Amino acid sequence: MEERVKTPLQKKLLGIAIIALICLLMGIVVVYVGRPMVTMVSDPDLVKAYIESHGIAGVLVFMGMNYLQVIAAVIPGGPFQIAAGYAFGVLKGSLICDIAMTLGSVTVFLLSKRFGMRFVELFVSKEKIASVKFLKTTNRSRFILFLLFLIPGTPKDLISYAVGLTDLDLKTWVLICAVGRFPAIALSAASGNALQNERYHIFAVWLIVTVVLSLIGGVIYRRHNRN
């Protein structure tokens, strides 16, 4: 039998239905999982105790939290990275966050690719997307994109939604996310690990370095957008 060809109207309605379902699921997750997990990561001792009592399942739950943080966009990622360093140590905590956040960024990228602006507008305003002016598929823009992921303080979740509207390929995007994010994640994890070991002076140093780099990252982001 020949496959029935969908009309443009049917395709549009199917796309709207899929977007509505995704938004409903994300809304449920943010309300019933997002709020409790933000409360949880604000207390690193609670995170560590939960993971130690649940083993590998606890690690997967924590990775799921990081994944949802990227998709929800409104949930800050810093506390998760500090909690990861506190609970797992610098290297392991950084890798766990990096893998989960890269998967989140890839999910957003693919959804934006598939559904375009009508999907992105559900989470980010047109004005904010328009503000990401440097996103063009040139070697220079790819380098700038990598640089912005390398430095703390840049709006990585906003960029993740915007990049899906360009013709950047998935392979390059995965590389930018996985490699570019890692140093900033490791910096936050190092501060969490110092806190866990009660080395408060080192925690304060890492925190100051993160804040300074975040300010620099914000300046670089605004400068490239303006230019």
N, C-alpha and C positions, 0 to 999 in steps of 0.2 A: 504494500500500500504506500502511496505517496504521502510524505509528511505534509501535514496541513500548514500552509504558510500564514503566519500571523499578520494581520493588518497593522498599519502604523498606530491606530487607536488602541488595539489590543496590546501591542508592545509597550505603549505609553502607560496603560493601566497596569500592566504587569510590573513595569519598573516602579511605579508609584506604590504598588502593594508591597514589593520587596523592600523599598526604602522605609515604608511605614512599619513593617515588621522589624527591620533592623533597629529603627529608632525606639520602638516599643521595648525590645529586648535590652537595648543599651540603657534606656530610662530605668527599667526594673533593676538592672545590675547596679547602676549608679546609686539609686535610692537605698536598695537593700544590702548591697555589698560595699559600694563606694564610701558611704558615710562611716560605717563601722571600721573599715580598713584604715581610713585616715586617722580615726581615733586610736586605732591599734598601733600604727607606726609612730605616733607621737610619743609612745612609751617603748623604747628599744628593748627594755627588760621583758616586756610582755611579748614582743616579737620573738625574742630568743627562747623564752620559755615555751611558747607555742610550737616553734619549730623543733625543739629538743623533745617535746612530748609526742609529736606526730611524725617524726622521721622524714622520709622522702615525700610523704603526702604534704607535710608542712612546707617543704621547699617548693613543691608544685603550686601550693596555694599562694605562697609569697610571690612566685613568678607570675601567677595569674593576676595578682594585685598590680604588679608593675605593668603588665600588659594592658589592663583596663585603664590604668592611669593615663597612658598615652592616648588611648582611644577617646576617653572622656574629655581630655584636654584641659578641663577646668581644675583637675586635681593636681596639685604641685608634686613634682617628682623628687625633690631634694630630700624630704623625710624618708622616703623609701630607700634611697641610696645610703643615707647615714645609718638607717636601721640594718641594712644589709652588711655594712662594714662591722657593725656592732655584733650581729648574730653569726656571721660566717667568716669574718676576717676580710682583709683588703682584696686579695686576689679572687677568692671564691665568690665573695659578695659582689665584686665588680662584674665578674663574668655572668652571674645569675641575672643581675639587673640588665646588663648589656644585651643578653640573648632575649630576655622578655620584652625589653623596650624596642629592640629591632623588629621582633615579630609584630608588635603593636604598630610600629611605623609602616611596616610592609602591608599590614591589613588596611590601614587608612589609605595608603597609596593605591592599593588595588581597588578599593571601593570608590575612591575619587576618580580613578581611571575609568571604571565601569559605568558609573552613574553621573559623573561630571559635576557641574556647578549646582545642579538641583540637590545633590546629596551634600556637597560641601556647605551650602548655605544653611542647612539644618543645624550645623554646629559652629560655623564661623560666618560672620557677616561679609557681605560683598566688599565693604569698605576695608576690612582687615585683609582680605585676600588681595585687593587692589594695592594695598600698602606694600606687599612683597614684590617690589618692582624689579629686583635683580634677576628673577627667575626666567631665564631664557636658556635654551639648550645650546650653549656654547661651552668651549673648554674653560673659558674664564669664569662663567657662571657656576660650572661644576666645582671649580677650585674654591670659589667663594662659599658655595654651599657646604663643602667639606670643612672649610675654615670656621664657619658659623656653628657647625656641629662639634668642632674641636674645642671651642671656647664656651665656658659656662655663661649663663645669663641671656642667651639668645632664645627666641621663641620657637623652639624646635617642634613642638606639637602643631603650632600654626603652620610652620613651614611644611610639615608632613602632609597636611591637607592640601596646601597650595601646590606642592610638587606633583601631585597626582593629576593636575590639570595641564601639565606640560607633557612633552613627548620624551622625557627622560626615561631610560630603560631600567627595568627592575634590577638587573645585575649591578649597575652603577649605584642605584639607590641603596641596595643592601650593603654594599661596600662602604658608602658614605655613612650610613647609620651605625653599622657594627664597629668600624674602625674610628670614625669621627667622634662618636659618643664616649668611647672608652676612657680617655684621659679625664674628662670632666666627672664621669661616674666614679673612677678610681680616687679622685681627689675627695669627693664626698664620703666615699667608703672609708678612706684613710682617717678622716675626722671622726667617723663613727667608731672605728676600731680604737683610736686613741681615747675616746670617751669610755669605751668598754674597759680598757686597761687603766682607767683613772689617771691618765696622763693629760691632765686638763690644760697644761700649758701648750702641749702639742696640738690638742684639739682646738685651742684658741688660735694658734698659728695657721692651721689648715683652714679654719673658718674665715680668717682675715684674708688669706690668699684666695679663697673661693669668691668672697665678696668683691675683692679688687678685680679679679679676672671677669666676674660677672658684669661689673661696671664697664670694663674695657670691651667686653663682648657686645654690650648694649650700644656703645659708641660706634663700634665697627659696623654693626647691623644698620643703625640709622644712617651712617655715612654712605654705605653702599646703596642703600635705598634712595637716598637723596641724589646720588650721582647717576 
